[in-house]
Amino acid sequence: MINYPSLGDLMEKATTQEACLAEEYMLIKRVRQVSLLWAIRPYCEELSDQVSGCA
C-alpha cells in the first residue's frame, strides 16, 4: 500500500517553502540595495563636498 502525504502535510510543506522563498527574495533585494548604495557612494561623497563648498 502506498502511503500518500495528507493534505495538511502538503499545505505545511508548501507554506514553509513559500516562507523560505519570500525570505530569500527579501534578502536578495536587500543585498542589491546595499550594492547599489556602495556603487553610488563616490558620487554622493563628491556631491557632498561640492555642496559643503557652497556654504
Distance bins in CASP14 RR format, pairs under 12 A and 6 or more apart:
PFRMAT RR
TARGET T0000
AUTHOR 0000-0000-0000
RMODE 2
METHOD distances of the structure
MODEL  1
3 9 0 0 0 0 0 1 0 0 0 0 0
4 10 0 0 0 0 1 0 0 0 0 0 0
5 11 0 0 0 0 1 0 0 0 0 0 0
5 12 0 0 0 0 1 0 0 0 0 0 0
5 13 1 0 0 1 0 0 0 0 0 0 0
5 14 0 0 0 0 0 1 0 0 0 0 0
6 12 0 0 0 0 1 0 0 0 0 0 0
6 13 0 0 0 0 0 1 0 0 0 0 0
7 13 0 0 0 0 0 1 0 0 0 0 0
7 14 0 0 0 0 0 1 0 0 0 0 0
8 14 0 0 0 0 1 0 0 0 0 0 0
8 15 0 0 0 0 1 0 0 0 0 0 0
8 16 0 0 0 0 0 1 0 0 0 0 0
9 15 0 0 0 0 0 1 0 0 0 0 0
9 16 0 0 0 0 0 1 0 0 0 0 0
10 16 0 0 0 0 0 1 0 0 0 0 0
10 17 0 0 0 0 0 1 0 0 0 0 0
11 17 0 0 0 0 0 1 0 0 0 0 0
11 18 0 0 0 0 0 1 0 0 0 0 0
12 18 0 0 0 0 0 1 0 0 0 0 0
12 19 0 0 0 0 0 1 0 0 0 0 0
13 19 0 0 0 0 0 1 0 0 0 0 0
13 20 0 0 0 0 0 1 0 0 0 0 0
14 20 0 0 0 0 0 1 0 0 0 0 0
14 21 0 0 0 0 0 1 0 0 0 0 0
15 21 0 0 0 0 0 1 0 0 0 0 0
15 22 0 0 0 0 0 1 0 0 0 0 0
16 22 0 0 0 0 0 1 0 0 0 0 0
16 23 0 0 0 0 0 1 0 0 0 0 0
17 23 0 0 0 0 0 1 0 0 0 0 0
17 24 0 0 0 0 0 1 0 0 0 0 0
18 24 0 0 0 0 0 1 0 0 0 0 0
18 25 0 0 0 0 0 1 0 0 0 0 0
19 25 0 0 0 0 0 1 0 0 0 0 0
19 26 0 0 0 0 0 1 0 0 0 0 0
20 26 0 0 0 0 0 1 0 0 0 0 0
20 27 0 0 0 0 0 1 0 0 0 0 0
21 27 0 0 0 0 0 1 0 0 0 0 0
21 28 0 0 0 0 0 1 0 0 0 0 0
22 28 0 0 0 0 0 1 0 0 0 0 0
22 29 0 0 0 0 0 1 0 0 0 0 0
23 29 0 0 0 0 0 1 0 0 0 0 0
23 30 0 0 0 0 0 1 0 0 0 0 0
24 30 0 0 0 0 0 1 0 0 0 0 0
24 31 0 0 0 0 0 1 0 0 0 0 0
25 31 0 0 0 0 0 1 0 0 0 0 0
25 32 0 0 0 0 0 1 0 0 0 0 0
26 32 0 0 0 0 0 1 0 0 0 0 0
26 33 0 0 0 0 0 1 0 0 0 0 0
27 33 0 0 0 0 0 1 0 0 0 0 0
27 34 0 0 0 0 0 1 0 0 0 0 0
28 34 0 0 0 0 0 1 0 0 0 0 0
28 35 0 0 0 0 0 1 0 0 0 0 0
29 35 0 0 0 0 0 1 0 0 0 0 0
29 36 0 0 0 0 0 1 0 0 0 0 0
30 36 0 0 0 0 0 1 0 0 0 0 0
30 37 0 0 0 0 0 1 0 0 0 0 0
31 37 0 0 0 0 0 1 0 0 0 0 0
31 38 0 0 0 0 0 1 0 0 0 0 0
32 38 0 0 0 0 0 1 0 0 0 0 0
32 39 0 0 0 0 0 1 0 0 0 0 0
33 39 0 0 0 0 0 1 0 0 0 0 0
33 40 0 0 0 0 0 1 0 0 0 0 0
34 40 0 0 0 0 0 1 0 0 0 0 0
34 41 0 0 0 0 0 1 0 0 0 0 0
35 41 0 0 0 0 0 1 0 0 0 0 0
36 43 0 0 0 0 0 1 0 0 0 0 0
36 44 0 0 0 0 0 1 0 0 0 0 0
37 43 0 0 0 0 0 1 0 0 0 0 0
37 44 0 0 0 0 1 0 0 0 0 0 0
37 45 0 0 0 0 0 1 0 0 0 0 0
38 44 0 0 0 0 0 1 0 0 0 0 0
38 45 0 0 0 0 0 1 0 0 0 0 0
40 46 0 0 0 0 0 1 0 0 0 0 0
40 47 0 0 0 0 1 0 0 0 0 0 0
40 48 0 0 0 0 0 1 0 0 0 0 0
41 47 0 0 0 0 0 1 0 0 0 0 0
41 48 0 0 0 0 0 1 0 0 0 0 0
42 48 0 0 0 0 0 1 0 0 0 0 0
42 49 0 0 0 0 0 1 0 0 0 0 0
43 49 0 0 0 0 0 1 0 0 0 0 0
43 50 0 0 0 0 0 1 0 0 0 0 0
44 50 0 0 0 0 0 1 0 0 0 0 0
44 51 0 0 0 0 0 1 0 0 0 0 0
45 51 0 0 0 0 0 1 0 0 0 0 0
45 52 0 0 0 0 0 1 0 0 0 0 0
46 52 0 0 0 0 0 1 0 0 0 0 0
46 53 0 0 0 0 0 1 0 0 0 0 0
47 53 0 0 0 0 0 1 0 0 0 0 0
47 54 0 0 0 0 0 1 0 0 0 0 0
48 54 0 0 0 0 0 1 0 0 0 0 0
48 55 0 0 0 0 0 1 0 0 0 0 0
49 55 0 0 0 0 0 1 0 0 0 0 0
END
